[in-house]
Amino acid sequence: MEEIKVQPPFALVINTRSRRGKRFSRIVPELLRRRGVLLDGIYATGDHASLSDTVRSLVEGGRRSLIIGGGDGTISSIVDFCACR
């Protein structure tokens, strides 16, 4: 299996309809920055189709460093785009 090297900067994608997503979308970017995590894109959406499209676009565009925020539904809606890359 090919080793995947994760390198910054990261894109942060948050499902604002997940249980804590709306609140976390406001505080997580700053918490990550305080810990030295470089973000070059923050994508917050409450629509699963838009979330899937965003992640697909990022991955197909060559992005390999993503931070995804949400619950089980969020992860299950995007796992196919990430697992195959």
Secondary structure, DSSP 8 states (H G I E B T S, - for coil): -------S-EEEEEETTSTTHHHHHHHHHHHHHHTT--EEEEEEES-HHHHHHHHHHHHHTT---EEEES-HHHHHHHHHHHHT-
